[in-house]
Amino acid sequence: MMAIANNVVLLRDFIEADIEDYIRWQTLETDWKLWDAPWEHEGKSEAQCRKELEEDIEWMRSFANESAALSDSAPRRRFEVCLADSDNPYAATHIGSVASYRIDDEYNIAKDGGRLAFGIDLNATDVQGRGYGFAALILFAGYLFGLGEPSLYCQTWSGNERMIRLANKLGCRECCRRIGIRRVRGAAYDGLTFVLSRDDFNKVSAAS
């Protein structure tokens, strides 16, 4: 298992035991759905949610096997976020995940895109506002820059003020705004893309 840590959080590979947490976050502790691409969750029937959960569980089982087979030198596209409350990565308190994906020159998700974007989900309840998101993304961005990425991107919507504050704190700068493309709880919001340069990241990282 690959794991990296600072004094606040620990990032580690996905394991099969994490599936139970994601089932709980999909069915009981669901406040995170109000902020993470909420347009993907609104208006779904109970049957749709149940079907998607079954598909997610199947994917997670496959991903757990895939993660277990990775060598320590293999690049990761995702880590699970845990509190740095145990020296044993398997025992640390699991609170969410960080992940990366490719986007093209128009900032659209594209498997073969030349730009790398990263994001975070803190799914557990009562973990917001404690610095865990910043600590996790400092670690993850440092890891991705270490793989040779020249710059990184993150995307959100204009109503997600917490993510916007986090992006600014990391040193990200807004580089694209698409007016009114997101409809959330009956209101229109802008789609935002931020860019993080290696130099800006190094300055923030050195000061944190």
C-alpha positions in Angstrom: 0.0 0.0 0.0 1.2 3.5 -0.8 0.6 6.1 1.9 1.8 9.7 2.3 1.1 11.9 5.3 1.7 15.2 7.1 0.7 16.0 10.7 -2.9 16.5 9.8 -4.0 13.9 7.2 -2.8 10.6 5.6 -3.4 9.7 2.0 -3.5 6.0 1.1 -4.6 3.6 -1.5 -8.2 2.4 -1.6 -8.9 -0.8 0.2 -12.0 -3.1 0.3 -12.9 -2.0 3.8 -13.5 1.5 2.5 -16.6 0.2 0.6 -18.6 0.1 3.9 -17.8 3.8 4.4 -19.0 4.8 0.9 -22.2 2.9 1.4 -22.9 4.9 4.5 -22.0 8.1 2.8 -24.3 7.4 -0.1 -27.2 6.4 2.0 -27.0 8.1 5.5 -24.3 10.8 5.7 -25.2 12.6 2.5 -24.6 16.3 3.2 -21.6 16.3 0.9 -24.0 15.8 -2.1 -25.2 19.4 -1.6 -21.7 20.6 -2.7 -20.1 18.0 -4.9 -21.7 18.3 -8.3 -25.2 18.5 -6.7 -26.8 18.6 -10.2 -25.8 14.9 -10.5 -27.8 14.0 -7.4 -30.9 16.1 -7.6 -34.2 14.6 -8.7 -33.2 11.0 -8.7 -35.7 8.4 -7.7 -35.1 5.8 -5.0 -34.8 3.1 -7.6 -32.2 5.1 -9.6 -30.1 5.7 -6.4 -30.3 2.0 -5.5 -29.2 0.9 -9.0 -26.3 3.4 -9.0 -25.2 2.3 -5.6 -25.1 -1.3 -6.8 -23.0 -0.3 -9.7 -20.7 1.7 -7.5 -20.2 -1.2 -5.2 -19.2 -3.4 -8.1 -16.8 -0.8 -9.3 -15.2 -0.3 -5.9 -14.6 -4.0 -5.5 -12.8 -4.1 -8.8 -10.9 -0.9 -7.9 -9.8 -2.4 -4.5 -8.3 -5.3 -6.3 -6.6 -3.0 -8.9 -5.2 -0.8 -6.1 -3.8 -3.8 -4.2 -1.9 -5.0 -7.3 -0.1 -1.6 -7.8 3.6 -1.4 -7.1 4.8 1.5 -4.9 6.3 3.1 -8.0 3.1 3.1 -10.1 1.5 6.6 -10.4 -1.8 7.0 -8.5 -4.8 8.9 -9.8 -6.6 8.7 -6.5 -6.0 8.4 -2.7 -8.3 8.0 0.2 -8.2 10.8 2.8 -7.7 9.7 6.4 -6.9 11.6 9.6 -3.3 11.3 10.8 -4.6 9.6 14.0 -2.7 6.3 13.5 0.7 5.2 12.2 -1.1 2.2 10.7 -2.7 3.4 7.4 -5.4 0.6 7.7 -6.5 2.0 11.1 -6.5 5.7 10.3 -10.0 7.3 10.3 -11.3 7.4 6.7 -13.0 10.7 5.8 -13.1 11.0 2.0 -10.9 11.0 -1.1 -8.8 13.0 -3.5 -8.7 12.2 -7.2 -7.3 13.5 -10.5 -8.7 13.4 -14.1 -7.7 14.8 -17.5 -9.2 17.8 -19.2 -8.7 19.3 -22.6 -7.7 22.8 -23.8 -11.4 23.9 -23.4 -11.4 22.6 -19.8 -13.8 19.7 -20.6 -13.2 16.3 -19.1 -11.3 14.2 -21.7 -9.6 10.9 -21.1 -6.7 11.9 -23.4 -6.7 15.6 -22.3 -3.3 17.3 -21.9 -4.1 19.0 -18.6 -4.5 17.3 -15.2 -7.3 18.4 -12.8 -7.7 17.4 -9.2 -10.5 17.4 -6.7 -11.5 16.4 -3.2 -14.5 14.9 -1.4 -14.7 15.0 2.4 -17.7 12.8 2.8 -17.7 12.2 6.5 -19.9 14.4 8.7 -18.4 17.2 10.9 -15.1 17.4 9.1 -15.5 20.7 7.3 -13.7 23.8 8.5 -10.9 22.0 10.3 -8.1 22.3 7.7 -8.4 18.7 6.5 -9.2 19.7 2.9 -6.2 22.1 2.6 -3.8 19.5 4.2 -5.0 16.8 1.9 -4.7 18.9 -1.3 -1.3 20.2 -0.3 -0.2 16.6 -0.1 -1.9 15.5 -3.3 -0.8 18.5 -5.4 2.7 17.9 -4.2 2.5 14.3 -5.3 1.1 15.2 -8.7 3.7 17.8 -9.3 6.3 15.2 -8.3 5.1 13.1 -11.2 6.1 15.9 -13.6 2.9 17.8 -14.2 3.8 21.5 -15.2 0.5 22.8 -13.7 -2.7 21.6 -12.2 -6.3 22.5 -12.5 -9.4 22.3 -10.2 -13.0 22.8 -11.1 -16.1 23.7 -9.1 -19.3 25.8 -9.3 -19.8 29.4 -8.1 -22.1 28.4 -5.2 -19.5 26.2 -3.6 -17.8 28.9 -1.6 -15.8 26.5 0.6 -14.1 25.0 -2.5 -13.4 28.4 -3.9 -11.8 29.5 -0.7 -9.8 26.3 -0.6 -8.6 26.8 -4.2 -7.5 30.4 -3.4 -5.7 29.3 -0.3 -3.8 26.7 -2.4 -2.6 29.5 -4.7 -5.0 28.6 -7.6 -6.1 31.3 -10.0 -9.4 31.4 -11.9 -8.8 30.8 -15.6 -12.2 30.0 -17.0 -15.8 30.9 -16.0 -18.8 29.6 -17.8 -21.8 31.7 -16.9 -25.0 30.0 -15.7 -24.2 26.5 -16.8 -25.0 24.8 -13.5 -28.5 24.6 -12.1 -28.6 23.9 -8.4 -31.7 23.9 -6.2 -33.5 26.0 -8.7 -30.8 28.6 -9.3 -28.2 29.1 -12.0 -24.5 29.2 -11.1 -21.3 29.5 -13.0 -18.9 26.7 -13.8 -15.4 27.6 -12.6 -11.9 26.3 -13.5 -8.8 27.3 -11.6 -5.1 26.8 -12.5 -2.3 26.1 -10.0 1.2 26.8 -11.2 4.2 25.0 -9.8 5.7 28.3 -8.6 2.5 29.4 -6.8 2.1 26.0 -5.2 5.7 26.0 -4.0 5.2 29.4 -2.3 2.1 28.2 -0.5 3.6 24.8 0.4 6.7 26.5 1.9 4.6 28.8 4.0 2.2 26.1 5.3 
